[in-house]
């Protein structure tokens, strides 16, 4: 099986002096906006999936089907843009991890990350995280690698550890190295609390590519793309950027409607309407899809839309 998205991501990782910047998207509209703005990669956030799909916090409440379905929807919007997806703990033991890998491959994602928290996990930037022993963790990674080989795919497997919080930096690095030995190809140390740790992680894991998680309001110091690149990171994600923007915008609009009984129009200096229903539809492909129907001989949209 040829995974075009995974092949493209691998080529991006192989580029010297390059860093992959992934906006975190949680639904179709956030993904469409990022595609419209020209991003070359997307990240499906697990926290955002929990909130947007279930209306729940990131406390291990999403199922493999919730996550794979959302990842597949996002990946299907543009097959030329690689999607990296959160796969939590793999949702169980080796058999379940293998099933998870198969579902994500079927969804068309380019890469996924698997962590060493217990199955009832939580966001990596919350406190009191519980982790499994290193043997259980590496079994998850081996199962992921074996499932990928069985399917004949080349999805990129990213190893994430949350051990820093409870076991310290050295043990966290040892876990990542064990995961790489088990077949993982990218290292993700979650919950770093200083820039020194961020730099030390890259040095300790070299030559394995490293993955950086930038969470506004989280425990890790925020750096921009250029600083992350200078530190040596290969991938940087901003998983809640769209979620935060949506929360703030929803809150403001809800207060306006509740307070005034009306959702007012927004217009720019030229008087152009901003964010109307037609603009929303256009971002999601209104013209593209209606033209496709006409080009194929359909008549549903022959009089326009």
C-alpha positions in Angstrom: 0.0 0.0 0.0 1.4 3.4 -1.0 0.6 6.1 1.6 1.2 9.3 -0.4 0.9 11.5 2.7 3.4 9.4 4.7 5.8 9.5 1.8 5.5 13.3 1.6 6.0 13.7 5.4 9.1 11.4 5.2 10.5 13.6 2.4 9.9 16.7 4.5 11.6 15.2 7.5 14.6 14.3 5.3 15.0 17.9 4.2 18.0 19.6 5.8 17.5 22.9 7.6 13.7 22.4 7.6 11.1 22.4 10.3 7.5 21.2 9.8 4.9 23.6 11.4 1.6 22.0 12.1 -1.5 23.9 13.2 -3.7 21.9 15.5 -7.2 21.3 13.9 -10.2 19.7 15.6 -12.9 19.7 12.9 -13.6 20.3 9.3 -13.9 24.1 9.4 -10.6 24.6 11.3 -8.9 22.3 8.9 -10.4 24.1 5.9 -9.2 27.5 7.2 -5.7 26.2 7.7 -5.6 24.7 4.2 -7.0 27.9 2.8 -4.1 29.8 4.5 -1.6 27.5 2.8 -0.3 25.3 5.6 1.6 22.3 4.2 0.9 20.0 7.2 -2.0 19.6 9.7 -2.1 18.1 13.2 -5.3 16.5 14.5 -5.5 17.3 18.1 -6.8 14.7 20.5 -7.8 17.4 23.1 -9.6 19.3 20.4 -11.3 16.1 19.1 -12.6 15.4 22.7 -13.9 18.9 23.0 -15.4 19.4 19.5 -16.7 15.9 18.9 -17.8 15.0 22.4 -17.9 18.3 24.3 -15.7 16.6 26.9 -12.3 17.4 28.4 -9.1 15.5 27.4 -9.4 12.8 30.0 -9.2 9.6 27.9 -12.9 9.7 27.0 -12.5 9.4 23.2 -12.5 6.0 21.6 -10.4 4.8 18.7 -13.4 5.2 16.4 -13.9 8.8 17.5 -10.3 9.6 16.8 -9.8 7.6 13.6 -13.0 9.0 12.1 -12.0 12.6 12.8 -8.5 12.0 11.5 -9.9 10.4 8.4 -12.3 13.3 7.7 -9.5 15.8 8.1 -7.0 13.8 6.0 -9.6 13.4 3.3 -10.0 17.2 2.8 -6.7 17.4 0.9 -4.7 14.2 0.3 -1.6 16.3 -0.7 -1.3 17.7 2.9 0.1 15.2 5.4 -1.9 14.9 8.6 -0.2 14.0 11.9 -2.7 12.6 14.4 -2.9 12.0 18.1 -3.4 8.3 18.9 -3.3 8.6 22.7 -2.1 5.4 24.3 -3.1 3.2 21.3 -6.3 2.5 23.3 -5.2 -0.8 25.0 -2.7 -3.6 24.8 -0.7 -4.7 21.8 -3.7 -6.2 20.0 -5.7 -3.0 20.4 -2.7 -0.9 19.4 -2.3 -2.9 16.2 -6.0 -2.3 15.4 -5.5 1.4 16.1 -2.7 1.6 13.6 -4.7 -0.2 11.0 -7.6 2.2 11.5 -5.3 5.3 11.2 -3.7 3.8 8.1 -7.2 3.3 6.6 -8.0 6.9 7.5 -5.1 8.1 5.4 -3.0 9.9 8.0 0.7 10.4 7.5 1.9 9.9 11.1 0.6 9.3 14.6 2.0 9.4 18.1 1.6 6.8 20.9 2.3 7.6 24.5 3.2 5.9 27.8 0.3 7.1 30.0 -2.2 4.6 31.4 -5.3 4.0 29.2 -7.4 6.4 31.3 -5.0 9.2 30.2 -5.2 13.0 30.4 -3.8 16.0 28.6 -0.1 16.0 28.8 -0.1 19.5 30.4 -2.3 18.5 33.3 -0.9 17.3 36.7 -0.8 13.9 38.3 -0.3 11.9 35.1 0.1 8.1 35.6 2.4 6.2 33.3 2.9 2.5 32.5 6.1 0.6 32.9 8.7 0.8 30.1 8.0 -2.8 29.0 4.3 -2.0 28.5 5.3 1.2 26.6 7.7 -0.5 24.3 5.2 -3.3 23.6 2.8 -0.6 22.3 5.5 0.7 20.0 6.5 -2.8 18.8 2.8 -3.6 18.1 2.5 -0.4 16.1 5.5 -1.2 14.0 4.4 -4.8 13.4 0.9 -3.7 12.4 2.3 -1.2 9.9 4.5 -3.9 8.4 1.6 -6.3 8.2 -0.5 -3.8 6.3 2.4 -2.8 4.1 2.2 0.9 4.9 4.8 3.4 5.8 2.9 5.6 8.3 5.4 7.4 10.5 5.3 6.3 14.1 6.1 8.9 16.8 6.9 7.8 20.3 5.7 10.2 23.0 6.6 9.9 26.7 4.9 11.7 29.6 7.5 10.3 32.1 9.2 13.7 32.7 6.6 14.8 35.2 7.0 11.9 37.6 10.3 10.2 36.7 12.5 13.0 35.6 14.4 13.9 32.4 16.9 11.0 32.3 14.2 8.3 32.6 12.1 10.1 30.0 15.0 10.1 27.5 15.7 6.5 28.3 12.1 5.6 27.5 12.3 7.5 24.2 15.5 5.7 23.3 13.9 2.3 24.1 10.9 3.3 21.9 13.2 4.2 19.0 15.0 0.9 19.4 11.6 -0.8 19.2 11.0 1.0 15.9 9.6 4.5 16.5 11.1 7.1 14.1 10.4 10.4 15.9 10.8 11.3 19.6 8.2 13.4 21.5 9.1 14.4 25.1 5.9 15.9 26.5 5.6 18.5 29.3 9.1 20.0 29.2 9.2 22.9 31.6 12.4 24.8 30.6 14.1 25.8 27.4 17.2 23.9 28.7 15.2 20.7 28.7 14.0 21.4 25.2 17.6 21.8 24.0 18.9 18.8 25.9 16.2 16.6 24.5 17.3 17.2 20.9 20.9 16.6 21.8 20.2 13.5 23.8 18.0 12.0 21.0 20.2 12.8 18.0 20.1 11.7 15.2 16.4 10.9 15.8 14.1 13.7 14.7 12.3 15.4 17.6 8.8 16.7 18.0 7.8 19.8 20.0 4.4 20.5 21.5 3.5 24.2 22.0 0.5 24.5 24.2 -0.8 28.0 25.2 -1.4 27.9 28.9 0.6 24.7 29.2 3.8 23.9 31.1 6.3 24.2 28.2 7.8 27.6 27.4 6.5 28.9 24.1 9.0 29.5 21.3 8.4 30.5 17.7 9.1 28.5 14.6 12.6 29.9 14.2 13.7 29.3 17.8 12.3 25.7 17.6 14.3 25.2 14.4 17.4 26.6 16.0 17.0 24.2 18.8 17.0 21.4 16.3 13.4 20.3 16.3 12.0 18.7 13.1 8.3 19.1 13.9 6.5 21.7 16.0 2.8 21.6 16.6 0.4 24.2 18.0 -2.5 21.9 19.0 -4.9 24.3 20.6 -4.5 27.4 18.5 -7.7 26.8 16.6 -9.5 25.6 19.6 -8.6 28.7 21.6 -9.6 31.0 18.8 -12.9 29.2 18.5 -13.6 29.3 22.2 -12.9 33.1 22.4 -15.0 33.8 19.2 -17.9 31.6 20.3 -17.9 33.3 23.8 -17.9 36.8 22.3 -20.7 35.9 19.8 -22.8 34.1 22.4 -22.6 37.1 24.8 -23.6 39.4 21.9 -26.6 37.3 21.0 -27.6 36.7 24.6 -27.2 40.4 25.5 -28.7 42.1 22.4 -30.9 39.4 20.9 -29.0 39.7 17.6 -25.9 38.4 15.8 -24.6 41.6 14.1 -22.8 41.7 10.8 -19.1 42.4 10.6 -17.8 44.4 7.7 -14.4 45.6 6.6 -13.5 49.2 5.8 -14.8 48.8 2.2 -18.1 47.5 3.5 -17.5 43.9 2.6 -19.3 41.4 4.8 -17.0 39.3 6.9 -17.7 35.7 7.9 -21.2 35.5 6.3 -22.7 32.1 5.5 -21.5 32.2 1.9 -17.9 32.9 3.0 -18.1 29.9 5.3 -19.4 27.7 2.5 -16.7 29.0 0.1 -13.9 28.1 2.5 -15.4 24.6 2.5 -15.4 24.3 -1.3 -18.8 25.6 -2.4 -17.6 26.7 -5.9 -15.3 23.7 -6.3 -18.0 21.2 -5.6 -20.8 22.8 -7.5 -18.5 23.2 -10.6 -17.5 19.6 -10.3 -21.2 18.6 -10.5 -21.7 20.8 -13.6 -18.5 19.6 -15.3 -19.6 15.9 -14.8 -23.0 16.7 -16.5 -25.1 17.2 -13.4 -27.9 19.7 -13.3 -28.4 20.3 -9.6 -26.4 23.5 -9.6 -26.8 24.6 -13.2 -28.6 27.7 -12.2 -26.0 28.6 -9.6 -25.8 28.4 -5.9 
